[in-house]
Amino acid sequence: MIAPERFHKIRRLLEQRQPDLTLVMDNVNKTHNLAAIIRSCDAVGIPELHAVSYRSSIRTKQHTSAGAHRWLRVGLAESIVPIGEELRRQGMQLLVATYRSDSVDFRTVDYTLPTAIILGEELKGPSEEALSIADKAIYIPMQGMVESLNVSVAAALILFEAQRQRLQAGMYNASRFPRETFDRLLFEYTYPRLARKFREKGYPYPPLDEDGAFTPPPGMVVTPARYEQEDLTEADT
């Protein structure tokens, strides 16, 4: 089974996740930017983000970057419109990072509200579709000669402003997931490979005790594997 200290760290991580804060990468296509944005999302407690691309080459890079990260889910799509519709259905405000006449300073926005932040392609910025579905445009004030920041840097600035506001509001103090969702994610975060095998075999996840241990279902045995993960095998008959 997992070491208790590691389990408590994973549990605390999940307790601070912010399910009503997300980010949409609108055709961001450089692998290092994708990876940096994903790390920033993890750092501020985002459990799920979205990557949109209309070119297969971008989707490949997004999939490569996203697949390396085990602590949050990255949804891949070919169009931002259905993503925007779904996020709006969830009650999120849609913010697009771009400078135009009606853009507002990103620090003036209330990020304690359910929020989705849209960041556009490195060279062209957000797509027309992204601009059309957004509720508000935000920008980062700059006093130098350059007109824009690297997209991953912009993402970090905006996300950590959202984190600052949410910390002040106490939104990281307790789990914000429904109990059933929290228990499911806790098992999947703790035992990712074992959770996959449980799903394949049609077994429900067993409850975890305070140190992350559990009782395997009848007829199954758990054998230790590397990196504190587990392997599930059929018991000898």
C-alpha positions as protocol buffer text, in pm:
chain_id: "A"
residue {
  index: 1
  type: MET
  ca { x: 0 y: 0 z: 0 }
}
residue {
  index: 2
  type: ILE
  ca { x: 99 y: 363 z: -29 }
}
residue {
  index: 3
  type: ALA
  ca { x: 311 y: 529 z: 238 }
}
residue {
  index: 4
  type: PRO
  ca { x: 83 y: 722 z: 479 }
}
residue {
  index: 5
  type: GLU
  ca { x: 286 y: 1043 z: 440 }
}
residue {
  index: 6
  type: ARG
  ca { x: 243 y: 1039 z: 64 }
}
residue {
  index: 7
  type: PHE
  ca { x: -128 y: 963 z: 95 }
}
residue {
  index: 8
  type: HIS
  ca { x: -182 y: 1259 z: 328 }
}
residue {
  index: 9
  type: LYS
  ca { x: 0 y: 1485 z: 82 }
}
residue {
  index: 10
  type: ILE
  ca { x: -219 y: 1363 z: -205 }
}
residue {
  index: 11
  type: ARG
  ca { x: -533 y: 1406 z: 3 }
}
residue {
  index: 12
  type: ARG
  ca { x: -436 y: 1762 z: 94 }
}
residue {
  index: 13
  type: LEU
  ca { x: -366 y: 1838 z: -273 }
}
residue {
  index: 14
  type: LEU
  ca { x: -713 y: 1718 z: -370 }
}
residue {
  index: 15
  type: GLU
  ca { x: -877 y: 1913 z: -88 }
}
residue {
  index: 16
  type: GLN
  ca { x: -737 y: 2234 z: -236 }
}
residue {
  index: 17
  type: ARG
  ca { x: -845 y: 2170 z: -596 }
}
residue {
  index: 18
  type: GLN
  ca { x: -1071 y: 2438 z: -747 }
}
residue {
  index: 19
  type: PRO
  ca { x: -1327 y: 2265 z: -975 }
}
residue {
  index: 20
  type: ASP
  ca { x: -1485 y: 2596 z: -1080 }
}
residue {
  index: 21
  type: LEU
  ca { x: -1160 y: 2747 z: -1212 }
}
residue {
  index: 22
  type: THR
  ca { x: -1022 y: 2635 z: -1547 }
}
residue {
  index: 23
  type: LEU
  ca { x: -817 y: 2744 z: -1845 }
}
residue {
  index: 24
  type: VAL
  ca { x: -866 y: 2697 z: -2219 }
}
residue {
  index: 25
  type: MET
  ca { x: -561 y: 2687 z: -2448 }
}
residue {
  index: 26
  type: ASP
  ca { x: -690 y: 2807 z: -2784 }
}
residue {
  index: 27
  type: ASN
  ca { x: -442 y: 2664 z: -3037 }
}
residue {
  index: 28
  type: VAL
  ca { x: -137 y: 2710 z: -2816 }
}
residue {
  index: 29
  type: ASN
  ca { x: 108 y: 2503 z: -3019 }
}
residue {
  index: 30
  type: LYS
  ca { x: 456 y: 2508 z: -2863 }
}
residue {
  index: 31
  type: THR
  ca { x: 525 y: 2208 z: -2642 }
}
residue {
  index: 32
  type: HIS
  ca { x: 723 y: 2404 z: -2381 }
}
residue {
  index: 33
  type: ASN
  ca { x: 437 y: 2654 z: -2347 }
}
residue {
  index: 34
  type: LEU
  ca { x: 182 y: 2375 z: -2309 }
}
residue {
  index: 35
  type: ALA
  ca { x: 391 y: 2210 z: -2039 }
}
residue {
  index: 36
  type: ALA
  ca { x: 451 y: 2538 z: -1854 }
}
residue {
  index: 37
  type: ILE
  ca { x: 81 y: 2627 z: -1858 }
}
residue {
  index: 38
  type: ILE
  ca { x: -12 y: 2282 z: -1728 }
}
residue {
  index: 39
  type: ARG
  ca { x: 236 y: 2321 z: -1441 }
}
residue {
  index: 40
  type: SER
  ca { x: 89 y: 2661 z: -1351 }
}
residue {
  index: 41
  type: CYS
  ca { x: -262 y: 2516 z: -1354 }
}
residue {
  index: 42
  type: ASP
  ca { x: -151 y: 2239 z: -1120 }
}
residue {
  index: 43
  type: ALA
  ca { x: 21 y: 2492 z: -892 }
}
residue {
  index: 44
  type: VAL
  ca { x: -298 y: 2695 z: -838 }
}
residue {
  index: 45
  type: GLY
  ca { x: -519 y: 2389 z: -793 }
}
residue {
  index: 46
  type: ILE
  ca { x: -696 y: 2354 z: -1127 }
}
residue {
  index: 47
  type: PRO
  ca { x: -814 y: 1992 z: -1168 }
}
residue {
  index: 48
  type: GLU
  ca { x: -913 y: 2015 z: -1535 }
}
residue {
  index: 49
  type: LEU
  ca { x: -822 y: 2235 z: -1830 }
}
residue {
  index: 50
  type: HIS
  ca { x: -892 y: 2233 z: -2203 }
}
residue {
  index: 51
  type: ALA
  ca { x: -676 y: 2242 z: -2515 }
}
residue {
  index: 52
  type: VAL
  ca { x: -831 y: 2337 z: -2849 }
}
residue {
  index: 53
  type: SER
  ca { x: -664 y: 2288 z: -3185 }
}
residue {
  index: 54
  type: TYR
  ca { x: -772 y: 2273 z: -3547 }
}
residue {
  index: 55
  type: ARG
  ca { x: -440 y: 2133 z: -3677 }
}
residue {
  index: 56
  type: SER
  ca { x: -340 y: 1773 z: -3616 }
}
residue {
  index: 57
  type: SER
  ca { x: 20 y: 1873 z: -3547 }
}
residue {
  index: 58
  type: ILE
  ca { x: -94 y: 2090 z: -3255 }
}
residue {
  index: 59
  type: ARG
  ca { x: -316 y: 1813 z: -3120 }
}
residue {
  index: 60
  type: THR
  ca { x: -16 y: 1579 z: -3120 }
}
residue {
  index: 61
  type: LYS
  ca { x: 194 y: 1825 z: -2922 }
}
residue {
  index: 62
  type: GLN
  ca { x: -93 y: 1893 z: -2682 }
}
residue {
  index: 63
  type: HIS
  ca { x: -150 y: 1524 z: -2629 }
}
residue {
  index: 64
  type: THR
  ca { x: 220 y: 1465 z: -2567 }
}
residue {
  index: 65
  type: SER
  ca { x: 240 y: 1744 z: -2312 }
}
residue {
  index: 66
  type: ALA
  ca { x: -91 y: 1666 z: -2146 }
}
residue {
  index: 67
  type: GLY
  ca { x: -31 y: 1295 z: -2122 }
}
residue {
  index: 68
  type: ALA
  ca { x: 281 y: 1345 z: -1911 }
}
residue {
  index: 69
  type: HIS
  ca { x: 90 y: 1508 z: -1629 }
}
residue {
  index: 70
  type: ARG
  ca { x: -91 y: 1284 z: -1382 }
}
residue {
  index: 71
  type: TRP
  ca { x: -235 y: 1541 z: -1142 }
}
residue {
  index: 72
  type: LEU
  ca { x: -492 y: 1711 z: -1365 }
}
residue {
  index: 73
  type: ARG
  ca { x: -703 y: 1625 z: -1665 }
}
residue {
  index: 74
  type: VAL
  ca { x: -656 y: 1792 z: -2003 }
}
residue {
  index: 75
  type: GLY
  ca { x: -949 y: 1769 z: -2242 }
}
residue {
  index: 76
  type: LEU
  ca { x: -863 y: 1792 z: -2612 }
}
residue {
  index: 77
  type: ALA
  ca { x: -1107 y: 1933 z: -2870 }
}
residue {
  index: 78
  type: GLU
  ca { x: -1108 y: 2066 z: -3226 }
}
residue {
  index: 79
  type: SER
  ca { x: -1337 y: 2363 z: -3158 }
}
residue {
  index: 80
  type: ILE
  ca { x: -1367 y: 2609 z: -2875 }
}
residue {
  index: 81
  type: VAL
  ca { x: -1739 y: 2671 z: -2928 }
}
residue {
  index: 82
  type: PRO
  ca { x: -1876 y: 2354 z: -2762 }
}
residue {
  index: 83
  type: ILE
  ca { x: -1625 y: 2394 z: -2479 }
}
residue {
  index: 84
  type: GLY
  ca { x: -1743 y: 2749 z: -2422 }
}
residue {
  index: 85
  type: GLU
  ca { x: -2106 y: 2640 z: -2428 }
}
residue {
  index: 86
  type: GLU
  ca { x: -2040 y: 2367 z: -2173 }
}
residue {
  index: 87
  type: LEU
  ca { x: -1843 y: 2598 z: -1944 }
}
residue {
  index: 88
  type: ARG
  ca { x: -2117 y: 2858 z: -1962 }
}
residue {
  index: 89
  type: ARG
  ca { x: -2372 y: 2587 z: -1881 }
}
residue {
  index: 90
  type: GLN
  ca { x: -2168 y: 2519 z: -1569 }
}
residue {
  index: 91
  type: GLY
  ca { x: -2210 y: 2883 z: -1472 }
}
residue {
  index: 92
  type: MET
  ca { x: -1858 y: 3001 z: -1551 }
}
residue {
  index: 93
  type: GLN
  ca { x: -1765 y: 3348 z: -1670 }
}
residue {
  index: 94
  type: LEU
  ca { x: -1552 y: 3327 z: -1985 }
}
residue {
  index: 95
  type: LEU
  ca { x: -1251 y: 3560 z: -1992 }
}
residue {
  index: 96
  type: VAL
  ca { x: -1028 y: 3595 z: -2298 }
}
residue {
  index: 97
  type: ALA
  ca { x: -677 y: 3735 z: -2258 }
}
residue {
  index: 98
  type: THR
  ca { x: -627 y: 3995 z: -2532 }
}
residue {
  index: 99
  type: TYR
  ca { x: -586 y: 4369 z: -2566 }
}
residue {
  index: 100
  type: ARG
  ca { x: -867 y: 4562 z: -2734 }
}
residue {
  index: 101
  type: SER
  ca { x: -1060 y: 4882 z: -2661 }
}
residue {
  index: 102
  type: ASP
  ca { x: -1294 y: 4720 z: -2410 }
}
residue {
  index: 103
  type: SER
  ca { x: -1034 y: 4506 z: -2232 }
}
residue {
  index: 104
  type: VAL
  ca { x: -1002 y: 4547 z: -1855 }
}
residue {
  index: 105
  type: ASP
  ca { x: -700 y: 4510 z: -1627 }
}
residue {
  index: 106
  type: PHE
  ca { x: -684 y: 4141 z: -1536 }
}
residue {
  index: 107
  type: ARG
  ca { x: -647 y: 4232 z: -1167 }
}
residue {
  index: 108
  type: THR
  ca { x: -989 y: 4401 z: -1156 }
}
residue {
  index: 109
  type: VAL
  ca { x: -1180 y: 4080 z: -1232 }
}
residue {
  index: 110
  type: ASP
  ca { x: -1348 y: 3877 z: -956 }
}
residue {
  index: 111
  type: TYR
  ca { x: -1189 y: 3532 z: -984 }
}
residue {
  index: 112
  type: THR
  ca { x: -1381 y: 3396 z: -686 }
}
residue {
  index: 113
  type: LEU
  ca { x: -1664 y: 3352 z: -933 }
}
residue {
  index: 114
  type: PRO
  ca { x: -1666 y: 3034 z: -1143 }
}
residue {
  index: 115
  type: THR
  ca { x: -1415 y: 3129 z: -1413 }
}
residue {
  index: 116
  type: ALA
  ca { x: -1267 y: 2999 z: -1738 }
}
residue {
  index: 117
  type: ILE
  ca { x: -963 y: 3183 z: -1880 }
}
residue {
  index: 118
  type: ILE
  ca { x: -898 y: 3160 z: -2255 }
}
residue {
  index: 119
  type: LEU
  ca { x: -543 y: 3204 z: -2388 }
}
residue {
  index: 120
  type: GLY
  ca { x: -471 y: 3221 z: -2760 }
}
residue {
  index: 121
  type: GLU
  ca { x: -208 y: 3104 z: -3005 }
}
residue {
  index: 122
  type: GLU
  ca { x: 146 y: 3237 z: -2958 }
}
residue {
  index: 123
  type: LEU
  ca { x: 159 y: 3449 z: -3278 }
}
residue {
  index: 124
  type: LYS
  ca { x: -203 y: 3526 z: -3365 }
}
residue {
  index: 125
  type: GLY
  ca { x: -363 y: 3538 z: -3023 }
}
residue {
  index: 126
  type: PRO
  ca { x: -715 y: 3410 z: -2953 }
}
residue {
  index: 127
  type: SER
  ca { x: -931 y: 3300 z: -3245 }
}
residue {
  index: 128
  type: GLU
  ca { x: -1239 y: 3486 z: -3363 }
}
residue {
  index: 129
  type: GLU
  ca { x: -1450 y: 3208 z: -3212 }
}
residue {
  index: 130
  type: ALA
  ca { x: -1282 y: 3259 z: -2874 }
}
residue {
  index: 131
  type: LEU
  ca { x: -1340 y: 3635 z: -2891 }
}
residue {
  index: 132
  type: SER
  ca { x: -1705 y: 3585 z: -2984 }
}
residue {
  index: 133
  type: ILE
  ca { x: -1789 y: 3352 z: -2694 }
}
residue {
  index: 134
  type: ALA
  ca { x: -1606 y: 3544 z: -2421 }
}
residue {
  index: 135
  type: ASP
  ca { x: -1798 y: 3749 z: -2166 }
}
residue {
  index: 136
  type: LYS
  ca { x: -1507 y: 3984 z: -2105 }
}
residue {
  index: 137
  type: ALA
  ca { x: -1159 y: 4060 z: -2242 }
}
residue {
  index: 138
  type: ILE
  ca { x: -872 y: 4108 z: -1998 }
}
residue {
  index: 139
  type: TYR
  ca { x: -521 y: 4241 z: -2048 }
}
residue {
  index: 140
  type: ILE
  ca { x: -193 y: 4266 z: -1854 }
}
residue {
  index: 141
  type: PRO
  ca { x: -70 y: 4628 z: -1825 }
}
residue {
  index: 142
  type: MET
  ca { x: 281 y: 4676 z: -1962 }
}
residue {
  index: 143
  type: GLN
  ca { x: 513 y: 4979 z: -1962 }
}
residue {
  index: 144
  type: GLY
  ca { x: 793 y: 4849 z: -2186 }
}
residue {
  index: 145
  type: MET
  ca { x: 851 y: 4835 z: -2558 }
}
residue {
  index: 146
  type: VAL
  ca { x: 725 y: 4479 z: -2605 }
}
residue {
  index: 147
  type: GLU
  ca { x: 355 y: 4449 z: -2676 }
}
residue {
  index: 148
  type: SER
  ca { x: 285 y: 4106 z: -2528 }
}
residue {
  index: 149
  type: LEU
  ca { x: 419 y: 3844 z: -2292 }
}
residue {
  index: 150
  type: ASN
  ca { x: 493 y: 3481 z: -2362 }
}
residue {
  index: 151
  type: VAL
  ca { x: 163 y: 3294 z: -2336 }
}
residue {
  index: 152
  type: SER
  ca { x: 282 y: 3073 z: -2050 }
}
residue {
  index: 153
  type: VAL
  ca { x: 401 y: 3379 z: -1855 }
}
residue {
  index: 154
  type: ALA
  ca { x: 67 y: 3552 z: -1913 }
}
residue {
  index: 155
  type: ALA
  ca { x: -112 y: 3238 z: -1797 }
}
residue {
  index: 156
  type: ALA
  ca { x: 91 y: 3228 z: -1476 }
}
residue {
  index: 157
  type: LEU
  ca { x: 25 y: 3594 z: -1393 }
}
residue {
  index: 158
  type: ILE
  ca { x: -350 y: 3560 z: -1439 }
}
residue {
  index: 159
  type: LEU
  ca { x: -374 y: 3226 z: -1261 }
}
residue {
  index: 160
  type: PHE
  ca { x: -181 y: 3342 z: -957 }
}
residue {
  index: 161
  type: GLU
  ca { x: -402 y: 3651 z: -931 }
}
residue {
  index: 162
  type: ALA
  ca { x: -697 y: 3412 z: -927 }
}
residue {
  index: 163
  type: GLN
  ca { x: -521 y: 3208 z: -659 }
}
residue {
  index: 164
  type: ARG
  ca { x: -452 y: 3519 z: -450 }
}
residue {
  index: 165
  type: GLN
  ca { x: -818 y: 3621 z: -452 }
}
residue {
  index: 166
  type: ARG
  ca { x: -937 y: 3270 z: -375 }
}
residue {
  index: 167
  type: LEU
  ca { x: -690 y: 3231 z: -88 }
}
residue {
  index: 168
  type: GLN
  ca { x: -817 y: 3554 z: 64 }
}
residue {
  index: 169
  type: ALA
  ca { x: -1172 y: 3426 z: 29 }
}
residue {
  index: 170
  type: GLY
  ca { x: -1085 y: 3098 z: 205 }
}
residue {
  index: 171
  type: MET
  ca { x: -1165 y: 2888 z: -99 }
}
residue {
  index: 172
  type: TYR
  ca { x: -864 y: 2659 z: -44 }
}
residue {
  index: 173
  type: ASN
  ca { x: -956 y: 2572 z: 315 }
}
residue {
  index: 174
  type: ALA
  ca { x: -1185 y: 2276 z: 247 }
}
residue {
  index: 175
  type: SER
  ca { x: -1271 y: 2041 z: -36 }
}
residue {
  index: 176
  type: ARG
  ca { x: -1503 y: 2190 z: -294 }
}
residue {
  index: 177
  type: PHE
  ca { x: -1589 y: 1859 z: -462 }
}
residue {
  index: 178
  type: PRO
  ca { x: -1906 y: 1660 z: -387 }
}
residue {
  index: 179
  type: ARG
  ca { x: -1814 y: 1376 z: -150 }
}
residue {
  index: 180
  type: GLU
  ca { x: -1863 y: 1103 z: -410 }
}
residue {
  index: 181
  type: THR
  ca { x: -1642 y: 1285 z: -659 }
}
residue {
  index: 182
  type: PHE
  ca { x: -1376 y: 1351 z: -395 }
}
residue {
  index: 183
  type: ASP
  ca { x: -1360 y: 983 z: -293 }
}
residue {
  index: 184
  type: ARG
  ca { x: -1335 y: 871 z: -656 }
}
residue {
  index: 185
  type: LEU
  ca { x: -1058 y: 1117 z: -739 }
}
residue {
  index: 186
  type: LEU
  ca { x: -872 y: 1035 z: -418 }
}
residue {
  index: 187
  type: PHE
  ca { x: -851 y: 669 z: -516 }
}
residue {
  index: 188
  type: GLU
  ca { x: -747 y: 756 z: -873 }
}
residue {
  index: 189
  type: TYR
  ca { x: -482 y: 1004 z: -753 }
}
residue {
  index: 190
  type: THR
  ca { x: -350 y: 756 z: -497 }
}
residue {
  index: 191
  type: TYR
  ca { x: -356 y: 440 z: -707 }
}
residue {
  index: 192
  type: PRO
  ca { x: -373 y: 547 z: -1075 }
}
residue {
  index: 193
  type: ARG
  ca { x: -272 y: 216 z: -1229 }
}
residue {
  index: 194
  type: LEU
  ca { x: -479 y: 13 z: -986 }
}
residue {
  index: 195
  type: ALA
  ca { x: -783 y: 236 z: -1048 }
}
residue {
  index: 196
  type: ARG
  ca { x: -753 y: 163 z: -1420 }
}
residue {
  index: 197
  type: LYS
  ca { x: -749 y: -211 z: -1352 }
}
residue {
  index: 198
  type: PHE
  ca { x: -1052 y: -183 z: -1121 }
}
residue {
  index: 199
  type: ARG
  ca { x: -1242 y: -7 z: -1400 }
}
residue {
  index: 200
  type: GLU
  ca { x: -1138 y: -267 z: -1656 }
}
residue {
  index: 201
  type: LYS
  ca { x: -1264 y: -549 z: -1434 }
}
residue {
  index: 202
  type: GLY
  ca { x: -1585 y: -369 z: -1336 }
}
residue {
  index: 203
  type: TYR
  ca { x: -1501 y: -343 z: -966 }
}
residue {
  index: 204
  type: PRO
  ca { x: -1609 y: -38 z: -764 }
}
residue {
  index: 205
  type: TYR
  ca { x: -1331 y: 147 z: -587 }
}
residue {
  index: 206
  type: PRO
  ca { x: -1293 y: 29 z: -226 }
}
residue {
  index: 207
  type: PRO
  ca { x: -1300 y: 293 z: 50 }
}
residue {
  index: 208
  type: LEU
  ca { x: -964 y: 417 z: 178 }
}
residue {
  index: 209
  type: ASP
  ca { x: -883 y: 445 z: 546 }
}
residue {
  index: 210
  type: GLU
  ca { x: -708 y: 744 z: 706 }
}
residue {
  index: 211
  type: ASP
  ca { x: -367 y: 627 z: 583 }
}
residue {
  index: 212
  type: GLY
  ca { x: -476 y: 528 z: 232 }
}
residue {
  index: 213
  type: ALA
  ca { x: -501 y: 152 z: 289 }
}
residue {
  index: 214
  type: PHE
  ca { x: -797 y: -54 z: 167 }
}
residue {
  index: 215
  type: THR
  ca { x: -932 y: -409 z: 160 }
}
residue {
  index: 216
  type: PRO
  ca { x: -916 y: -568 z: -188 }
}
residue {
  index: 217
  type: PRO
  ca { x: -1240 y: -715 z: -325 }
}
residue {
  index: 218
  type: PRO
  ca { x: -1292 y: -1090 z: -283 }
}
residue {
  index: 219
  type: GLY
  ca { x: -1098 y: -1298 z: -531 }
}
residue {
  index: 220
  type: MET
  ca { x: -835 y: -1032 z: -597 }
}
residue {
  index: 221
  type: VAL
  ca { x: -492 y: -975 z: -445 }
}
residue {
  index: 222
  type: VAL
  ca { x: -280 y: -662 z: -457 }
}
residue {
  index: 223
  type: THR
  ca { x: 95 y: -693 z: -498 }
}
residue {
  index: 224
  type: PRO
  ca { x: 336 y: -401 z: -450 }
}
residue {
  index: 225
  type: ALA
  ca { x: 472 y: -232 z: -761 }
}
residue {
  index: 226
  type: ARG
  ca { x: 733 y: 37 z: -818 }
}
residue {
  index: 227
  type: TYR
  ca { x: 678 y: 403 z: -729 }
}
residue {
  index: 228
  type: GLU
  ca { x: 422 y: 323 z: -459 }
}
residue {
  index: 229
  type: GLN
  ca { x: 162 y: 216 z: -714 }
}
residue {
  index: 230
  type: GLU
  ca { x: -12 y: -119 z: -708 }
}
residue {
  index: 231
  type: ASP
  ca { x: -79 y: -408 z: -939 }
}
residue {
  index: 232
  type: LEU
  ca { x: -395 y: -614 z: -938 }
}
residue {
  index: 233
  type: THR
  ca { x: -386 y: -983 z: -1025 }
}
residue {
  index: 234
  type: GLU
  ca { x: -625 y: -1274 z: -1011 }
}
residue {
  index: 235
  type: ALA
  ca { x: -586 y: -1481 z: -692 }
}
residue {
  index: 236
  type: ASP
  ca { x: -473 y: -1839 z: -736 }
}
residue {
  index: 237
  type: THR
  ca { x: -761 y: -2085 z: -739 }
}
